[in-house]
Amino acid sequence: MPEFDFVKSSYSNTAGECVEVARNVPDVVAIRDSKTPDGPLLRLTPCAWAEFTASLD
């Protein structure tokens, strides 16, 4: 499994409800809950990630 380099989302709040995103692996954007770093990962294609983030505006 590739080594993901997660960074905390700028939308995360100070109450510990955080989303972390890794974009350092080609063709994959990985998302996880920072409260459970060993928990499940959501893996998206960069295109799907771009469509998702564009829909948030």
NUKERO-516487 format. One record per atom (N, C-alpha, C, CB): x, y, z; residue in one letter. Coordinates in steps of 0.1 Angstrom, whole numbers, plus 5000, padded with zeros to 4 digits. Glycine has a CB too. Layout:
// residues N
XYZa;...
***
This chain:
// residues 57
500949885000m;500050005000m;500950125000m;499050005012m;500550224992p;501350344992p;501350425005p;500950444980p;502450505007e;502550585019e;501850715016e;503950605023e;500650745022f;499950865021f;500450975030f;498450845023f;500651095025d;501051205033d;499851295036d;502251285026d;499151275047f;497951345050f;498151485055f;497151265060f;497351575051v;497251715057v;495851745061v;497751815046v;495751815071k;494451855077k;493751955068k;494551905091k;492451935065s;491652025057s;491552165063s;490351965055s;491552265055s;491452395060s;490052425065s;491752505049s;489052335062y;487752345067y;487552275080y;486752275057y;488552205085s;488452145098s;488252245109s;489652055101s;487552205120n;487352295131n;488252265143n;485852295135n;488252345153t;489052335165t;488452235175t;489252465172t;487252185173a;486652085182a;487151945179a;485152095181a;488051925170g;488651795167g;487851725156g;488551715179g;486951785149e;486251725138e;487051765125e;484751775137e;487951675122c;488851705111c;488851605100c;490251725117c;489051655088v;489151565076v;490651585072v;488151595065v;491251475068e;492651485063e;492651435049e;493651415072e;493451495041v;493551455026v;494951435023v;492851575018v;495151335015a;496551305009a;496451304994a;497051165014a;497251384988r;497351394973r;498651364967r;496851534968r;499551294975n;500851274971n;501151144963n;501751264983n;500051064961v;500150934954v;499550954940v;499550814962v;500250934929p;499650954916p;498250884914p;500550914905p;497350944908d;496050894905d;495150854916d;496250764897d;495450904929v;494650874940v;494650994949v;495250754948v;493451024954v;493251124965v;492651044977v;492351254961v;493351044988a;492850965000a;492351065010a;494050875005a;491251025016i;490551105026i;490351015039i;489251165021i;490551075051r;490351005063r;489851095074r;491650925067r;489351045084d;488951115096d;490151125105d;487651045103d;490551235110s;491751245118s;491551185132s;492151395119s;490351165136k;490151105149k;490350955149k;488651135154k;490350895137t;490650755135t;491650735124t;489350675132t;492850775126p;493850765115p;494150625110p;495150825120p;493850525118d;494050385114d;492750325108d;494550295125d;491750405107g;490450365103g;490350355087g;489350455108g;489150345082p;489050335068p;489450465060p;487550295064p;489850445048l;490150555039l;489150555028l;491650535033l;488850675023l;488150695011l;489150735000l;486950805013l;489150654990r;490050674979r;489250724966r;490950554975r;489650834961l;488950894949l;490050914938l;488251024952l;489550924926t;490350964915t;490551114916t;489850924901t;491651174911p;491751324911p;490551394905p;493051364905p;490051334894c;488851394887c;487651394896c;488551314874c;487351284903a;486251274912a;486451374924a;486051134918a;487651384929w;487951484940w;487751624935w;489451464944w;488151654923a;487951794918a;486451824916a;488651804904a;485651724911e;484251744910e;483551764924e;483551624903e;484051684933f;483451694947f;483751834953f;484051584956f;484951874952t;485352004958t;484752114951t;486852024959t;484552104938a;483852214930a;482452224934a;483952184915a;481852114938s;480352114942s;480152184956s;479851974942s;481252204963l;481152264976l;481052424976l;482352224985l;481352474964d;481352624963d;479952674962d;482152664951d;
***
